[in-house]
Amino acid sequence: MEMEKKGIKSIEVGFSIVKAVSRSDEPLTITELSKICNMPKSQIYRYLVSLCRIGFLKKGSDLRYALGDELISIGIRAMENVDIHIKAQPFIKQLNKTLDETIALAIWIENEGPIFISWEESSKLIKINVRVGSIVPLTTSATGNIFAAFYPETKTKDLIDRELSKNQMNQKQLEETLSTIKKEGYAYTQSYLPGITAISAPIFGPNKELVAALTVIGLSGVIDISENSIYTKELLKTAKEISRELGY
């Protein structure tokens, strides 16, 4: 038991470096990683060499580090084994075909928050790409609002408090928003990303627990967020169908 508690520190450190790279929107230099991970360059360099050697990271010609092909391959295989991903995919494709807008599926990752695991882009000239593996905020995104409203408070509270403090947001206003979401059964936002509108709906499992959020993403002025719009109706209908498929 005591040996199990100790673990292998170097693996944990290496994973923290990989995590820092995965959270960044662009490749990072060794200097940037040194600051993020609070490690001396000489120490982090040795980890970077090994992580690149096994394919978990890759070093570009500009000396910046990004996720490696081997890690991406492992991630894809892991997502293929996620039950919700497999069962929801036919419904996501059909919703994408019906609305011709980008459709994304997000699940909860412990201590991280909502993360996109699947998406289908529209066929329109102006496309909105969703980065699989990206984490979305609980307080300012439609997808995050679904988890903030329906996921257990014991899981979301710390992350919500952190976001409220960081962004100097009003807690009472958030509570009112979440209360409306619970009443109406869906969330929307037109301010998380300029020019982008998103509508999100909950997907529940057999024990009435929230297991995922299904989101329609498109250009502002095109997507109608009202309760009786085709976007909202088709989204809610699909979310219910997936929930039934999961045993809800």
CYANA upper distance limits for C-alpha pairs under 8 A (distance plus 0.5 A):
  1 MET  CA      5 LYS  CA      6.87
  2 GLU  CA      6 LYS  CA      7.05
  3 MET  CA      7 GLY  CA      7.20
  8 ILE  CA     12 GLU  CA      7.32
  9 LYS  CA     13 VAL  CA      6.73
 10 SER  CA     14 GLY  CA      6.55
 11 ILE  CA     15 PHE  CA      6.62
 12 GLU  CA     16 SER  CA      6.77
 13 VAL  CA     17 ILE  CA      7.05
 14 GLY  CA     18 VAL  CA      6.97
 14 GLY  CA     47 TYR  CA      6.76
 14 GLY  CA     51 LEU  CA      8.07
 15 PHE  CA     19 LYS  CA      6.53
 16 SER  CA     20 ALA  CA      6.69
 16 SER  CA     37 CYS  CA      7.79
 17 ILE  CA     21 VAL  CA      6.96
 17 ILE  CA     33 LEU  CA      7.83
 17 ILE  CA     37 CYS  CA      7.20
 18 VAL  CA     22 SER  CA      6.70
 18 VAL  CA     56 PHE  CA      7.93
 18 VAL  CA     57 LEU  CA      7.75
 18 VAL  CA     67 LEU  CA      7.90
 19 LYS  CA     23 ARG  CA      6.70
 20 ALA  CA     24 SER  CA      7.09
 20 ALA  CA     33 LEU  CA      7.82
 20 ALA  CA     36 ILE  CA      7.69
 20 ALA  CA     37 CYS  CA      7.97
 21 VAL  CA     27 PRO  CA      7.35
 21 VAL  CA     28 LEU  CA      7.21
 21 VAL  CA     33 LEU  CA      8.35
 21 VAL  CA     65 TYR  CA      7.72
 21 VAL  CA     66 ALA  CA      6.64
 21 VAL  CA     67 LEU  CA      7.21
 22 SER  CA     66 ALA  CA      8.05
 22 SER  CA     67 LEU  CA      7.03
 23 ARG  CA    134 SER  CA      7.63
 23 ARG  CA    135 ILE  CA      8.28
 24 SER  CA     28 LEU  CA      8.05
 26 GLU  CA     66 ALA  CA      8.04
 27 PRO  CA     64 ARG  CA      5.89
 27 PRO  CA     65 TYR  CA      5.56
 27 PRO  CA     66 ALA  CA      5.29
 28 LEU  CA     32 GLU  CA      6.48
 28 LEU  CA     33 LEU  CA      6.92
 28 LEU  CA     64 ARG  CA      5.44
 28 LEU  CA     65 TYR  CA      5.65
 28 LEU  CA     66 ALA  CA      7.41
 29 THR  CA     33 LEU  CA      6.75
 29 THR  CA     63 LEU  CA      6.86
 29 THR  CA     64 ARG  CA      4.97
 29 THR  CA     65 TYR  CA      6.69
 30 ILE  CA     34 SER  CA      6.42
 30 ILE  CA     41 LYS  CA      7.26
 30 ILE  CA     44 ILE  CA      8.18
 30 ILE  CA     45 TYR  CA      7.76
 30 ILE  CA     63 LEU  CA      8.48
 30 ILE  CA     64 ARG  CA      7.64
 30 ILE  CA     65 TYR  CA      8.17
 31 THR  CA     35 LYS  CA      6.95
 31 THR  CA     41 LYS  CA      7.36
 32 GLU  CA     36 ILE  CA      6.72
 33 LEU  CA     37 CYS  CA      6.36
 33 LEU  CA     38 ASN  CA      8.44
 33 LEU  CA     44 ILE  CA      8.46
 34 SER  CA     38 ASN  CA      6.06
 34 SER  CA     39 MET  CA      5.50
 34 SER  CA     40 PRO  CA      6.45
 34 SER  CA     41 LYS  CA      6.20
 34 SER  CA     44 ILE  CA      7.17
 35 LYS  CA     39 MET  CA      7.28
 39 MET  CA     43 GLN  CA      7.12
 39 MET  CA     44 ILE  CA      6.69
 40 PRO  CA     44 ILE  CA      6.77
 41 LYS  CA     45 TYR  CA      6.32
 42 SER  CA     46 ARG  CA      7.49
 43 GLN  CA     47 TYR  CA      7.59
 44 ILE  CA     48 LEU  CA      6.73
 45 TYR  CA     49 VAL  CA      6.75
 46 ARG  CA     50 SER  CA      7.03
 47 TYR  CA     51 LEU  CA      6.54
 48 LEU  CA     52 CYS  CA      6.50
 48 LEU  CA     57 LEU  CA      7.98
 49 VAL  CA     53 ARG  CA      6.61
 50 SER  CA     54 ILE  CA      6.85
 51 LEU  CA     55 GLY  CA      6.75
 51 LEU  CA     56 PHE  CA      5.71
 51 LEU  CA     57 LEU  CA      5.94
 51 LEU  CA     58 LYS  CA      8.41
 52 CYS  CA     56 PHE  CA      6.34
 52 CYS  CA     57 LEU  CA      5.08
 52 CYS  CA     58 LYS  CA      5.60
 52 CYS  CA     59 LYS  CA      7.52
 52 CYS  CA     68 GLY  CA      7.64
 53 ARG  CA     57 LEU  CA      8.48
 54 ILE  CA     70 GLU  CA      8.03
 55 GLY  CA     68 GLY  CA      5.51
 55 GLY  CA     69 ASP  CA      6.52
 55 GLY  CA     70 GLU  CA      5.35
 55 GLY  CA     71 LEU  CA      6.98
 56 PHE  CA     67 LEU  CA      6.57
 56 PHE  CA     68 GLY  CA      5.04
 56 PHE  CA     69 ASP  CA      7.35
 56 PHE  CA     70 GLU  CA      6.18
 56 PHE  CA     71 LEU  CA      5.18
 56 PHE  CA     72 ILE  CA      8.33
 57 LEU  CA     65 TYR  CA      7.01
 57 LEU  CA     66 ALA  CA      6.12
 57 LEU  CA     67 LEU  CA      4.95
 57 LEU  CA     68 GLY  CA      4.41
 57 LEU  CA     69 ASP  CA      8.07
 57 LEU  CA     71 LEU  CA      7.94
 58 LYS  CA     65 TYR  CA      6.12
 58 LYS  CA     66 ALA  CA      5.95
 58 LYS  CA     67 LEU  CA      6.55
 58 LYS  CA     68 GLY  CA      5.32
 58 LYS  CA     69 ASP  CA      8.34
 59 LYS  CA     63 LEU  CA      6.35
 59 LYS  CA     64 ARG  CA      6.12
 59 LYS  CA     65 TYR  CA      5.15
 59 LYS  CA     66 ALA  CA      7.11
 60 GLY  CA     64 ARG  CA      5.89
 60 GLY  CA     65 TYR  CA      6.84
 60 GLY  CA     66 ALA  CA      8.22
 67 LEU  CA     71 LEU  CA      7.26
 67 LEU  CA     72 ILE  CA      7.48
 68 GLY  CA     72 ILE  CA      6.84
 69 ASP  CA     73 SER  CA      6.54
 70 GLU  CA     74 ILE  CA      6.76
 71 LEU  CA     75 GLY  CA      6.66
 72 ILE  CA     76 ILE  CA      6.69
 73 SER  CA     77 ARG  CA      6.78
 74 ILE  CA     78 ALA  CA      6.62
 75 GLY  CA     79 MET  CA      6.70
 76 ILE  CA     80 GLU  CA      6.72
 77 ARG  CA     81 ASN  CA      7.09
 78 ALA  CA     82 VAL  CA      7.25
 79 MET  CA     85 HIS  CA      7.36
 79 MET  CA    117 ILE  CA      7.33
 80 GLU  CA     85 HIS  CA      7.26
 80 GLU  CA     86 ILE  CA      7.14
 81 ASN  CA     85 HIS  CA      8.17
 81 ASN  CA     86 ILE  CA      7.85
 82 VAL  CA     86 ILE  CA      7.02
 83 ASP  CA     87 LYS  CA      6.71
 84 ILE  CA     88 ALA  CA      6.25
 84 ILE  CA    211 VAL  CA      8.43
 84 ILE  CA    212 ALA  CA      8.35
 84 ILE  CA    246 LEU  CA      8.08
 85 HIS  CA     89 GLN  CA      6.52
 85 HIS  CA    105 LEU  CA      8.48
 85 HIS  CA    117 ILE  CA      7.93
 85 HIS  CA    118 SER  CA      7.61
 87 LYS  CA     91 PHE  CA      8.49
 87 LYS  CA    242 ILE  CA      7.82
 87 LYS  CA    245 GLU  CA      7.67
 87 LYS  CA    246 LEU  CA      8.11
 88 ALA  CA     92 ILE  CA      6.62
 88 ALA  CA    242 ILE  CA      6.39
 89 GLN  CA     93 LYS  CA      6.68
 90 PRO  CA     94 GLN  CA      6.78
 91 PHE  CA     95 LEU  CA      6.65
 91 PHE  CA    238 THR  CA      7.01
 91 PHE  CA    241 GLU  CA      8.38
 91 PHE  CA    242 ILE  CA      7.51
 92 ILE  CA     96 ASN  CA      6.57
 92 ILE  CA    103 ILE  CA      7.06
 92 ILE  CA    104 ALA  CA      8.28
 92 ILE  CA    119 TRP  CA      8.32
 92 ILE  CA    120 GLU  CA      7.71
 92 ILE  CA    238 THR  CA      8.34
 93 LYS  CA     97 LYS  CA      6.68
 93 LYS  CA    120 GLU  CA      7.19
 94 GLN  CA     98 THR  CA      6.63
 95 LEU  CA     99 LEU  CA      6.59
 95 LEU  CA    100 ASP  CA      8.27
 95 LEU  CA    103 ILE  CA      7.92
 95 LEU  CA    234 GLU  CA      7.67
 95 LEU  CA    235 LEU  CA      7.84
 95 LEU  CA    238 THR  CA      7.57
 96 ASN  CA    100 ASP  CA      5.58
 96 ASN  CA    101 GLU  CA      6.26
 96 ASN  CA    102 THR  CA      6.94
 96 ASN  CA    103 ILE  CA      6.46
 96 ASN  CA    120 GLU  CA      6.98
 96 ASN  CA    121 GLU  CA      7.84
 96 ASN  CA    122 SER  CA      7.20
 97 LYS  CA    101 GLU  CA      8.44
 99 LEU  CA    231 TYR  CA      7.42
100 ASP  CA    121 GLU  CA      8.42
100 ASP  CA    122 SER  CA      5.37
100 ASP  CA    123 SER  CA      6.87
100 ASP  CA    124 LYS  CA      7.89
101 GLU  CA    121 GLU  CA      6.96
101 GLU  CA    122 SER  CA      4.99
101 GLU  CA    123 SER  CA      8.14
101 GLU  CA    124 LYS  CA      8.38
101 GLU  CA    216 VAL  CA      7.09
101 GLU  CA    217 ILE  CA      6.85
101 GLU  CA    218 GLY  CA      6.42
102 THR  CA    119 TRP  CA      7.50
102 THR  CA    120 GLU  CA      6.04
102 THR  CA    121 GLU  CA      4.71
102 THR  CA    122 SER  CA      5.43
102 THR  CA    127 LYS  CA      8.29
102 THR  CA    128 ILE  CA      7.03
102 THR  CA    129 ASN  CA      8.04
102 THR  CA    216 VAL  CA      6.40
102 THR  CA    217 ILE  CA      5.70
102 THR  CA    218 GLY  CA      6.94
103 ILE  CA    119 TRP  CA      5.91
103 ILE  CA    120 GLU  CA      5.73
103 ILE  CA    121 GLU  CA      7.00
103 ILE  CA    214 LEU  CA      7.78
103 ILE  CA    215 THR  CA      6.16
103 ILE  CA    216 VAL  CA      5.27
103 ILE  CA    217 ILE  CA      6.74
104 ALA  CA    116 PHE  CA      7.25
104 ALA  CA    117 ILE  CA      8.26
104 ALA  CA    118 SER  CA      6.21
104 ALA  CA    119 TRP  CA      4.65
104 ALA  CA    120 GLU  CA      7.06
104 ALA  CA    130 VAL  CA      7.71
104 ALA  CA    214 LEU  CA      6.44
104 ALA  CA    215 THR  CA      5.66
104 ALA  CA    216 VAL  CA      7.11
104 ALA  CA    217 ILE  CA      8.17
105 LEU  CA    116 PHE  CA      6.17
105 LEU  CA    117 ILE  CA      6.46
105 LEU  CA    118 SER  CA      5.68
105 LEU  CA    119 TRP  CA      6.68
105 LEU  CA    212 ALA  CA      7.38
105 LEU  CA    213 ALA  CA      6.35
105 LEU  CA    214 LEU  CA      5.33
105 LEU  CA    215 THR  CA      6.89
106 ALA  CA    114 PRO  CA      6.45
106 ALA  CA    115 ILE  CA      5.62
106 ALA  CA    116 PHE  CA      4.63
106 ALA  CA    117 ILE  CA      6.13
106 ALA  CA    118 SER  CA      7.66
106 ALA  CA    143 THR  CA      7.88
106 ALA  CA    212 ALA  CA      6.00
106 ALA  CA    213 ALA  CA      5.73
106 ALA  CA    214 LEU  CA      7.14
107 ILE  CA    114 PRO  CA      5.95
107 ILE  CA    115 ILE  CA      6.09
107 ILE  CA    116 PHE  CA      7.09
107 ILE  CA    117 ILE  CA      7.52
107 ILE  CA    211 VAL  CA      6.88
107 ILE  CA    212 ALA  CA      5.06
107 ILE  CA    213 ALA  CA      7.08
108 TRP  CA    112 GLU  CA      8.17
108 TRP  CA    113 GLY  CA      5.89
108 TRP  CA    114 PRO  CA      5.01
108 TRP  CA    115 ILE  CA      6.73
108 TRP  CA    147 PHE  CA      8.42
108 TRP  CA    211 VAL  CA      7.88
108 TRP  CA    212 ALA  CA      7.51
109 ILE  CA    113 GLY  CA      5.77
109 ILE  CA    114 PRO  CA      6.68
109 ILE  CA    115 ILE  CA      7.21
110 GLU  CA    155 LYS  CA      8.30
111 ASN  CA    155 LYS  CA      8.33
111 ASN  CA    159 LEU  CA      8.41
112 GLU  CA    135 ILE  CA      7.83
113 GLY  CA    135 ILE  CA      7.09
113 GLY  CA    136 VAL  CA      7.70
113 GLY  CA    137 PRO  CA      7.94
113 GLY  CA    138 LEU  CA      7.88
113 GLY  CA    144 GLY  CA      8.48
113 GLY  CA    156 THR  CA      8.15
113 GLY  CA    159 LEU  CA      8.04
114 PRO  CA    135 ILE  CA      6.17
114 PRO  CA    136 VAL  CA      6.25
114 PRO  CA    137 PRO  CA      7.89
114 PRO  CA    138 LEU  CA      8.00
114 PRO  CA    143 THR  CA      7.96
114 PRO  CA    144 GLY  CA      6.76
114 PRO  CA    147 PHE  CA      7.76
115 ILE  CA    132 VAL  CA      8.18
115 ILE  CA    133 GLY  CA      6.28
115 ILE  CA    134 SER  CA      6.04
115 ILE  CA    135 ILE  CA      4.88
115 ILE  CA    136 VAL  CA      6.75
116 PHE  CA    130 VAL  CA      8.26
116 PHE  CA    131 ARG  CA      7.70
116 PHE  CA    132 VAL  CA      5.63
116 PHE  CA    133 GLY  CA      5.86
116 PHE  CA    134 SER  CA      6.33
116 PHE  CA    135 ILE  CA      7.23
116 PHE  CA    136 VAL  CA      8.44
117 ILE  CA    132 VAL  CA      5.75
117 ILE  CA    133 GLY  CA      6.46
118 SER  CA    132 VAL  CA      6.65
119 TRP  CA    130 VAL  CA      7.14
119 TRP  CA    132 VAL  CA      7.87
121 GLU  CA    127 LYS  CA      7.35
121 GLU  CA    128 ILE  CA      7.36
121 GLU  CA    129 ASN  CA      7.16
122 SER  CA    127 LYS  CA      6.85
122 SER  CA    128 ILE  CA      8.20
123 SER  CA    127 LYS  CA      7.85
128 ILE  CA    217 ILE  CA      7.88
128 ILE  CA    218 GLY  CA      7.26
136 VAL  CA    141 SER  CA      7.28
136 VAL  CA    143 THR  CA      7.78
136 VAL  CA    144 GLY  CA      6.62
137 PRO  CA    141 SER  CA      6.42
137 PRO  CA    144 GLY  CA      5.89
137 PRO  CA    163 GLU  CA      8.18
138 LEU  CA    143 THR  CA      7.92
138 LEU  CA    144 GLY  CA      4.20
138 LEU  CA    145 ASN  CA      5.80
138 LEU  CA    146 ILE  CA      8.46
138 LEU  CA    147 PHE  CA      7.32
138 LEU  CA    148 ALA  CA      6.28
138 LEU  CA    159 LEU  CA      8.09
138 LEU  CA    160 ILE  CA      6.87
138 LEU  CA    163 GLU  CA      8.32
139 THR  CA    144 GLY  CA      6.73
139 THR  CA    145 ASN  CA      6.35
139 THR  CA    148 ALA  CA      7.76
139 THR  CA    160 ILE  CA      7.11
139 THR  CA    163 GLU  CA      7.46
139 THR  CA    164 LEU  CA      8.04
139 THR  CA    174 LEU  CA      7.66
140 THR  CA    144 GLY  CA      7.50
140 THR  CA    145 ASN  CA      7.54
140 THR  CA    189 THR  CA      8.12
140 THR  CA    191 SER  CA      8.40
140 THR  CA    192 TYR  CA      6.34
141 SER  CA    145 ASN  CA      6.52
141 SER  CA    188 TYR  CA      8.17
141 SER  CA    189 THR  CA      6.75
141 SER  CA    192 TYR  CA      6.15
142 ALA  CA    146 ILE  CA      7.03
142 ALA  CA    187 ALA  CA      5.74
142 ALA  CA    188 TYR  CA      5.28
142 ALA  CA    189 THR  CA      5.85
142 ALA  CA    198 ALA  CA      6.63
142 ALA  CA    199 ILE  CA      6.55
142 ALA  CA    200 SER  CA      6.04
142 ALA  CA    215 THR  CA      8.21
143 THR  CA    147 PHE  CA      7.46
143 THR  CA    187 ALA  CA      7.89
143 THR  CA    199 ILE  CA      8.24
143 THR  CA    200 SER  CA      5.97
143 THR  CA    201 ALA  CA      8.25
143 THR  CA    213 ALA  CA      6.61
143 THR  CA    214 LEU  CA      7.95
143 THR  CA    215 THR  CA      6.98
144 GLY  CA    148 ALA  CA      6.65
145 ASN  CA    149 ALA  CA      6.46
145 ASN  CA    178 LEU  CA      7.42
145 ASN  CA    181 ILE  CA      8.46
145 ASN  CA    187 ALA  CA      6.93
146 ILE  CA    150 PHE  CA      6.52
146 ILE  CA    151 TYR  CA      8.21
146 ILE  CA    181 ILE  CA      7.98
146 ILE  CA    186 TYR  CA      7.62
146 ILE  CA    187 ALA  CA      6.78
146 ILE  CA    200 SER  CA      7.39
146 ILE  CA    201 ALA  CA      7.20
146 ILE  CA    202 PRO  CA      6.72
146 ILE  CA    213 ALA  CA      7.14
147 PHE  CA    151 TYR  CA      5.38
147 PHE  CA    156 THR  CA      8.27
147 PHE  CA    202 PRO  CA      8.49
147 PHE  CA    210 LEU  CA      8.15
147 PHE  CA    213 ALA  CA      7.99
148 ALA  CA    153 GLU  CA      8.07
148 ALA  CA    156 THR  CA      6.85
148 ALA  CA    160 ILE  CA      8.22
148 ALA  CA    178 LEU  CA      7.66
149 ALA  CA    178 LEU  CA      5.67
149 ALA  CA    179 SER  CA      7.90
149 ALA  CA    181 ILE  CA      7.33
149 ALA  CA    182 LYS  CA      6.86
150 PHE  CA    182 LYS  CA      7.81
150 PHE  CA    202 PRO  CA      8.25
150 PHE  CA    210 LEU  CA      6.84
151 TYR  CA    155 LYS  CA      7.72
151 TYR  CA    156 THR  CA      7.58
151 TYR  CA    209 GLU  CA      7.98
151 TYR  CA    210 LEU  CA      6.41
152 PRO  CA    156 THR  CA      7.13
153 GLU  CA    157 LYS  CA      5.93
156 THR  CA    160 ILE  CA      6.54
157 LYS  CA    161 ASP  CA      6.51
158 ASP  CA    162 ARG  CA      6.64
159 LEU  CA    163 GLU  CA      6.76
160 ILE  CA    164 LEU  CA      6.59
161 ASP  CA    165 SER  CA      6.63
162 ARG  CA    166 LYS  CA      6.56
163 GLU  CA    167 ASN  CA      6.43
163 GLU  CA    168 GLN  CA      8.46
163 GLU  CA    169 MET  CA      8.37
164 LEU  CA    168 GLN  CA      5.98
164 LEU  CA    169 MET  CA      5.30
164 LEU  CA    170 ASN  CA      7.51
164 LEU  CA    171 GLN  CA      7.42
165 SER  CA    169 MET  CA      7.26
170 ASN  CA    174 LEU  CA      6.99
171 GLN  CA    175 GLU  CA      6.71
172 LYS  CA    176 GLU  CA      6.79
173 GLN  CA    177 THR  CA      6.79
174 LEU  CA    178 LEU  CA      6.67
175 GLU  CA    179 SER  CA      6.59
176 GLU  CA    180 THR  CA      6.86
177 THR  CA    181 ILE  CA      6.81
178 LEU  CA    182 LYS  CA      6.73
179 SER  CA    183 LYS  CA      6.84
180 THR  CA    184 GLU  CA      6.53
181 ILE  CA    185 GLY  CA      5.95
181 ILE  CA    186 TYR  CA      5.89
181 ILE  CA    187 ALA  CA      6.03
182 LYS  CA    186 TYR  CA      7.81
185 GLY  CA    201 ALA  CA      7.26
185 GLY  CA    202 PRO  CA      7.98
186 TYR  CA    199 ILE  CA      7.65
186 TYR  CA    200 SER  CA      6.24
186 TYR  CA    201 ALA  CA      5.18
186 TYR  CA    202 PRO  CA      7.51
186 TYR  CA    236 LEU  CA      8.12
187 ALA  CA    199 ILE  CA      6.21
187 ALA  CA    200 SER  CA      5.66
187 ALA  CA    201 ALA  CA      6.98
188 TYR  CA    197 THR  CA      7.87
188 TYR  CA    198 ALA  CA      5.95
188 TYR  CA    199 ILE  CA      4.76
188 TYR  CA    200 SER  CA      6.61
188 TYR  CA    225 ILE  CA      7.26
189 THR  CA    197 THR  CA      6.33
189 THR  CA    198 ALA  CA      6.00
189 THR  CA    199 ILE  CA      7.25
190 GLN  CA    194 PRO  CA      7.97
190 GLN  CA    195 GLY  CA      7.88
190 GLN  CA    196 ILE  CA      6.57
190 GLN  CA    197 THR  CA      5.01
190 GLN  CA    198 ALA  CA      7.16
190 GLN  CA    220 SER  CA      7.36
191 SER  CA    195 GLY  CA      8.30
191 SER  CA    196 ILE  CA      7.87
191 SER  CA    197 THR  CA      7.94
192 TYR  CA    196 ILE  CA      8.08
193 LEU  CA    197 THR  CA      8.25
195 GLY  CA    219 LEU  CA      6.39
195 GLY  CA    220 SER  CA      5.65
196 ILE  CA    217 ILE  CA      7.61
196 ILE  CA    218 GLY  CA      6.30
196 ILE  CA    219 LEU  CA      5.22
196 ILE  CA    220 SER  CA      5.51
197 THR  CA    217 ILE  CA      6.42
197 THR  CA    218 GLY  CA      6.01
197 THR  CA    219 LEU  CA      6.23
197 THR  CA    220 SER  CA      5.45
197 THR  CA    223 ILE  CA      7.18
198 ALA  CA    215 THR  CA      7.10
198 ALA  CA    216 VAL  CA      6.03
198 ALA  CA    217 ILE  CA      4.95
198 ALA  CA    218 GLY  CA      6.96
198 ALA  CA    223 ILE  CA      8.45
199 ILE  CA    215 THR  CA      6.03
199 ILE  CA    216 VAL  CA      5.76
199 ILE  CA    217 ILE  CA      7.21
199 ILE  CA    225 ILE  CA      7.19
199 ILE  CA    232 THR  CA      7.59
200 SER  CA    213 ALA  CA      6.90
200 SER  CA    214 LEU  CA      5.97
200 SER  CA    215 THR  CA      4.61
200 SER  CA    216 VAL  CA      6.85
200 SER  CA    235 LEU  CA      8.10
201 ALA  CA    213 ALA  CA      6.13
201 ALA  CA    214 LEU  CA      5.83
201 ALA  CA    215 THR  CA      6.94
201 ALA  CA    235 LEU  CA      7.33
201 ALA  CA    236 LEU  CA      6.61
201 ALA  CA    239 ALA  CA      6.88
202 PRO  CA    210 LEU  CA      7.11
202 PRO  CA    211 VAL  CA      8.35
202 PRO  CA    212 ALA  CA      6.72
202 PRO  CA    213 ALA  CA      5.22
202 PRO  CA    214 LEU  CA      6.92
202 PRO  CA    239 ALA  CA      6.98
203 ILE  CA    210 LEU  CA      6.39
203 ILE  CA    211 VAL  CA      6.36
203 ILE  CA    212 ALA  CA      5.59
203 ILE  CA    213 ALA  CA      6.18
203 ILE  CA    214 LEU  CA      7.52
203 ILE  CA    239 ALA  CA      5.94
203 ILE  CA    240 LYS  CA      7.26
203 ILE  CA    242 ILE  CA      7.26
203 ILE  CA    243 SER  CA      5.76
204 PHE  CA    208 LYS  CA      6.03
204 PHE  CA    209 GLU  CA      5.84
204 PHE  CA    210 LEU  CA      4.96
204 PHE  CA    211 VAL  CA      5.91
204 PHE  CA    212 ALA  CA      7.54
204 PHE  CA    243 SER  CA      5.59
204 PHE  CA    246 LEU  CA      8.14
204 PHE  CA    248 TYR  CA      6.58
205 GLY  CA    209 GLU  CA      5.88
205 GLY  CA    210 LEU  CA      6.80
205 GLY  CA    211 VAL  CA      6.47
205 GLY  CA    243 SER  CA      6.50
205 GLY  CA    244 ARG  CA      8.49
205 GLY  CA    246 LEU  CA      6.08
205 GLY  CA    247 GLY  CA      6.51
205 GLY  CA    248 TYR  CA      5.45
206 PRO  CA    246 LEU  CA      6.92
206 PRO  CA    247 GLY  CA      5.03
206 PRO  CA    248 TYR  CA      4.62
207 ASN  CA    248 TYR  CA      7.33
208 LYS  CA    248 TYR  CA      6.72
214 LEU  CA    235 LEU  CA      8.02
214 LEU  CA    239 ALA  CA      7.03
215 THR  CA    235 LEU  CA      8.06
216 VAL  CA    231 TYR  CA      8.13
216 VAL  CA    235 LEU  CA      7.72
218 GLY  CA    222 VAL  CA      7.60
218 GLY  CA    223 ILE  CA      6.69
219 LEU  CA    223 ILE  CA      6.98
223 ILE  CA    231 TYR  CA      7.39
224 ASP  CA    229 SER  CA      6.38
224 ASP  CA    230 ILE  CA      8.31
224 ASP  CA    231 TYR  CA      7.04
224 ASP  CA    232 THR  CA      8.20
225 ILE  CA    229 SER  CA      7.22
225 ILE  CA    231 TYR  CA      7.69
225 ILE  CA    232 THR  CA      6.95
226 SER  CA    232 THR  CA      7.39
227 GLU  CA    232 THR  CA      6.42
227 GLU  CA    233 LYS  CA      7.63
228 ASN  CA    232 THR  CA      7.12
228 ASN  CA    233 LYS  CA      6.81
229 SER  CA    233 LYS  CA      6.65
230 ILE  CA    234 GLU  CA      6.30
231 TYR  CA    235 LEU  CA      6.50
232 THR  CA    236 LEU  CA      6.59
233 LYS  CA    237 LYS  CA      6.54
234 GLU  CA    238 THR  CA      6.57
235 LEU  CA    239 ALA  CA      6.63
236 LEU  CA    240 LYS  CA      6.68
237 LYS  CA    241 GLU  CA      6.78
238 THR  CA    242 ILE  CA      6.72
239 ALA  CA    243 SER  CA      6.65
240 LYS  CA    244 ARG  CA      6.69
241 GLU  CA    245 GLU  CA      6.75
242 ILE  CA    246 LEU  CA      6.81
243 SER  CA    247 GLY  CA      6.96
243 SER  CA    248 TYR  CA      5.76
244 ARG  CA    248 TYR  CA      5.37
